[in-house]
Amino acid sequence: MGSDGVAFLRADVERFCGELVDLAPAVRLRALAELRATVYEVTSVALASAMVAAQQEGWGLRRIAAFVGVSHEQVRRTLAASPPATRE
């Protein structure tokens, strides 16, 4: 199940990674580590927000987990760690 938006972002990330190939290993590694951390940070916040929204609509932990591809326990921990502002 892919979306045009995800395909677009993937193409951009692949292009970015391709531009790094000729750089020195230290520069390349630093750029890739920064990219990975940034993507994780942005998607983690958005994913937690989506989990909160699903729970507010009455979804159970297991149903959310099935959509996200994690355990229901990880969903529970993510929801418990969500800042109050995203729960309102």
N, C-alpha and C positions, 0 to 999 in steps of 0.2 A: 504494500500500500504506500505509494509514493505521491508526493504532491509536487506541483510545479515550483513552489517556493523552496522546497528542500532541494530539488534538482538544481535550481538556480544557485543556491548557496553552496552546494557541493561543487559545482563547476567553478565558482569563485575560489573556493578553498583549494581545489586541485590546481588552478592557475597560480595562486599564491605559492603553493608548495613547489610548483615547477620553476618559479622564478628564483627559488632559493638554492637550486641544485648546484649552481656554480660558485656559491659563496663558501667562505672558509667554514670548516666544521663548527667552530665555536659560535660564529654568527648564525649559522643555519640552525644549530641546536637551540640557541637562545630564542630565535624567532619562532620555532616550532613549539617550544615549551610555553612561550607567551601566548601563542595562538590557542593551544590546547587549554590552558588555564582560563583564558578569556571566554572561549566557547563554553566551557564547563560552568563558569560563573553565571553567564547570561542564561543558559538553558536550565540550570538548576533553579534559579529564581522563577523563571516562567513555568517550569514543571511543577514546582511547589504551589504556585498560584492556581494552576489548572487542577491540581489535586484538591485544593481547598474548594474550588468552584464545584467540582464533581461531588464532593462530600456534601456541600450545601444543597445540591440537587437531590440528595438522598442515595447516592451511590455508596455501596459498601466497600470496605478496604480491598477485598479480593477482586471485585470488579475493576476498581481503579488499577490495582496491581496487574491485572491481565492486559489492560490497555497500555500500560507503561513498560511492562516486561521486567518487573521487579517483584519481590515477595511482598505479601500483604504486611509483613512486619516492617519492611523498609518504608512502605507507604505510611504506616502508623507513626514511625519515627520522624518522617519528613513532615507530616501534619503537625506533630507535637512540637517540632522545632520552628514551624512557620511563625513569623512575626504576627502579632495581633492585627496589624494594619491590613494584612492580606486576608485575614479571616472575616473581616467585616463585610 
